[in-house]
């Protein structure tokens, strides 16, 4: 488990609401972004981890690694409105830009990745799992929605999948695991950070390495 995984609070903005997951408490707090007031505190969770915002600005998918579930929250009503068992301790997740498909790594060093149909966010359905060529950590849809990038929890490599066919199309070198990944605001490049090595690699959307930069050790 990397240094960046030790915090027990994770947050994500959904519309005008901040979704804050308290993994050690089993709670989720919904905070209004304008006046910072607490709108709701949700229970009925074990270890909520990471959040993906749906493009409708109302719903959010949250991984609950304690219950092996992906949970849907309606941030307007302040309620849990959907659940689906995914067969493992779900952690990092990513939602395609259309809001129809979700990939979730089943662990911090995951042997499998769950693919969930969230076209109706209130009725999430597990469709299948993917077995990566290494133990997976982070999963991120490309801005175009046609690729899913999967980082590793056990080696220096990143895999790029065709989102529609689930076919592995490319492996690219990375630094020490676990790596975390984000795309630029305009979606033109991918940033792959290795906190243990103190490096960040910058790639184009095809996976070609553009440059490498030094970052503080421990930056994930």
Secondary structure, DSSP 8 states (H G I E B T S, - for coil): --GGG--SEEEEEETTEEEEEETTTTEEEEEETTT--EEEEE-S-S-EEEEEE-TTSSEEEEEETTTTEEEEEETTTTEEEEEEE-SS----EEE-TTSSEEEEESSTTBS-EEEEE-SSGGG-EEEEEE--SS-EEEEEE-TTSSEEEEEESSSSEEEEEETTT--EEEEEE--SSSEEEEE-TTSSEEEEEETTTTEEEEEETT--EEEEEE--TT--
